[in-house]
Structure formats: structure tokens, C-alpha cells
Amino acid sequence: MNRNDVTEMIVLARIEKKLKWADLAEAIGLSKEWTTAALLGQMTLTAEQAGIIGKLLDLPEAAITQLQVVPYKGSLPTAVPTDPLIYRFYELISVYGTTFKALINEEFGDGIMSAIDFSMDMQRQPDPKGDRVSIVMSGKFLPYKTY
């Protein structure tokens, strides 16, 4: 059993048990954003967290163990994403990436926004013209050092 097998098991079990990602997050006491990333194979759970998820989703012991293994992160199946929703984020970065970089560098200096010391909040924003997706990302600024 590998991590991709576990991810598929989680996705199916969650649907079968009619659980939302937020339900699983609440069970382990973390955000729905981080928990979803973890259960889709991008983060490492503690033994306690993995046990709780395993019990909720009736996962075998091997799957619970896999949830505690440091994953290979950022593993999309293709270099340019083909899923329309994920592609739109790729497109967003293609169009606005240089703007993000210019504005961050102007405000903070030469450096990057951490994806490790990072948080995200995704909410549905009601709008009479059609609901909107609101995503707030917050990452620690890490300046490049001289040596």
C-alpha cells in the first residue's frame, strides 16, 4: 500500500460516510484547509491524528501508518495541471505571479513567502451575482541572506 492508495481510500470512505473535509478537520482539531491537504497526501499526521482519522473512516492499520509518513509534496500528475479548477490557479500564477513577486519584494525586500510557515482560509462569499470563492493565504516572509 502506498500513499496514493491511502488517498483514494480516504476520498471514497469520506463520500460513503457522508463526511465533509471540515468534519474530519474538527475531529483532529485543525483547520479544514490543512486537514484536507494532509488527507490528500501533502502533509504528515501524528499517530494520534492518524488514529482518529483511521477510526472515522475505517482505514486499515497500514493506511494509518502511511498517514504518518512524510509525503512527497507538490505531486500533481502533470507539469501543467489539466483539471480545470487547478488549471485556473496555474493561470492565476502565470498572469499575476510577477505582480505578487514585485509587490512582495517592494514591501518586504528580496525574499519569498513561506509555504511551510503558512496558513490558508477558504470561505464561500455569498453574492447576488453568483457566490464567490474567498481564499486568504498568509505566509511568513523569508528574506534571502548574504554570506
C-alpha positions as CSV (number, residue, x, y, z in Angstrom):
1,M,0.0,0.0,0.0
2,N,1.4,3.4,-0.9
3,R,0.3,7.0,-0.1
4,N,-1.8,7.3,-3.3
5,D,-3.7,4.2,-2.4
6,V,-4.4,5.7,1.0
7,T,-5.6,9.0,-0.5
8,E,-8.0,7.1,-2.8
9,M,-9.3,5.1,0.2
10,I,-9.8,8.3,2.2
11,V,-11.7,10.0,-0.7
12,L,-14.0,7.1,-1.1
13,A,-14.6,6.5,2.6
14,R,-15.4,10.1,3.2
15,I,-18.0,10.1,0.5
16,E,-19.5,6.8,1.6
17,K,-19.8,8.0,5.2
18,K,-21.1,11.4,4.1
19,L,-18.4,13.3,5.9
20,K,-17.2,16.7,4.9
21,W,-13.5,17.6,5.0
22,A,-14.5,20.1,7.8
23,D,-15.9,17.2,9.8
24,L,-12.6,15.4,9.6
25,A,-10.7,18.6,10.5
26,E,-12.9,19.1,13.5
27,A,-12.2,15.6,14.7
28,I,-8.4,16.2,14.8
29,G,-8.7,19.9,15.9
30,L,-7.1,21.5,12.9
31,S,-8.2,23.7,10.0
32,K,-10.2,22.3,7.1
33,E,-7.5,23.6,4.7
34,W,-4.6,21.9,6.4
35,T,-6.5,18.7,7.1
36,T,-7.7,18.4,3.5
37,A,-4.1,18.9,2.3
38,A,-3.0,16.2,4.7
39,L,-5.7,13.7,3.8
40,L,-5.0,14.3,0.1
41,G,-1.3,13.3,0.7
42,Q,0.5,16.6,1.2
43,M,1.1,16.7,5.0
44,T,2.1,14.3,7.8
45,L,-0.3,13.4,10.6
46,T,0.7,12.5,14.1
47,A,0.0,9.0,15.4
48,E,-3.0,10.4,17.3
49,Q,-4.4,12.3,14.4
50,A,-3.9,9.3,12.0
51,G,-5.7,7.0,14.5
52,I,-8.7,9.3,14.8
53,I,-9.0,9.6,11.0
54,G,-8.5,5.8,10.7
55,K,-11.3,5.1,13.1
56,L,-13.7,7.6,11.5
57,L,-13.0,6.2,8.0
58,D,-12.5,2.6,8.9
59,L,-9.0,2.5,7.5
60,P,-6.7,-0.5,7.8
61,E,-3.7,-0.2,10.1
62,A,-1.3,0.0,7.0
63,A,-3.2,3.2,5.9
64,I,-3.0,4.7,9.3
65,T,0.8,4.1,9.3
66,Q,1.1,5.7,5.8
67,L,-0.6,8.9,7.1
68,Q,2.3,9.3,9.4
69,V,5.0,9.1,6.7
70,V,6.4,12.3,5.3
71,P,4.9,12.6,1.8
72,Y,6.4,13.7,-1.5
73,K,4.8,17.1,-1.6
74,G,3.6,19.0,-4.6
75,S,3.0,15.9,-6.7
76,L,0.5,16.8,-9.4
77,P,0.2,14.3,-12.2
78,T,1.3,16.7,-14.9
79,A,3.6,19.8,-15.1
80,V,0.7,21.9,-16.3
81,P,-2.4,20.9,-14.5
82,T,-5.3,19.6,-16.6
83,D,-8.1,19.8,-14.1
84,P,-10.0,23.0,-14.9
85,L,-10.1,24.3,-11.3
86,I,-6.5,23.6,-10.6
87,Y,-5.5,25.0,-14.1
88,R,-7.2,28.3,-13.1
89,F,-4.8,28.6,-10.2
90,Y,-1.9,27.9,-12.6
91,E,-3.3,30.5,-14.9
92,L,-3.6,32.9,-12.0
93,I,0.0,32.5,-11.1
94,S,1.0,32.8,-14.7
95,V,-0.8,36.1,-15.0
96,Y,-0.3,37.6,-11.5
97,G,2.9,35.8,-10.3
98,T,5.2,38.6,-11.4
99,T,2.8,41.1,-9.7
100,F,2.9,39.1,-6.4
101,K,6.7,39.0,-6.6
102,A,7.1,42.7,-7.4
103,L,4.7,43.8,-4.7
104,I,6.1,41.4,-2.0
105,N,9.7,42.5,-2.9
106,E,8.7,46.2,-2.8
107,E,7.0,45.8,0.6
108,F,9.4,43.3,2.3
109,G,12.6,43.2,0.2
110,D,14.3,40.4,-1.6
111,G,12.8,37.1,-0.4
112,I,9.9,34.7,-0.5
113,M,6.6,33.9,1.2
114,S,6.9,30.6,3.1
115,A,4.7,27.7,2.2
116,I,5.9,26.0,5.3
117,D,5.2,28.7,7.9
118,F,1.8,29.2,6.2
119,S,-1.9,29.3,6.8
120,M,-4.9,29.5,4.5
121,D,-8.6,30.2,4.9
122,M,-11.1,29.3,2.2
123,Q,-14.7,30.6,2.5
124,R,-17.8,30.8,0.4
125,Q,-18.7,34.5,0.0
126,P,-22.4,35.0,-0.9
127,D,-23.0,37.4,-3.7
128,P,-26.3,38.2,-5.5
129,K,-24.5,38.0,-8.9
130,G,-23.1,34.5,-8.0
131,D,-21.3,33.3,-5.0
132,R,-17.5,33.9,-4.8
133,V,-14.6,31.9,-3.6
134,S,-12.5,33.8,-1.0
135,I,-9.1,32.5,-0.3
136,V,-6.8,34.2,2.2
137,M,-3.2,33.0,2.3
138,S,-0.7,34.0,4.9
139,G,3.0,33.0,4.8
140,K,6.0,34.2,6.8
141,F,8.3,36.4,4.8
142,L,11.8,34.8,4.4
143,P,14.5,37.2,3.3
144,Y,17.4,36.0,1.2
145,K,20.6,36.2,3.2
146,T,24.0,37.3,2.2
147,Y,27.1,35.3,3.2
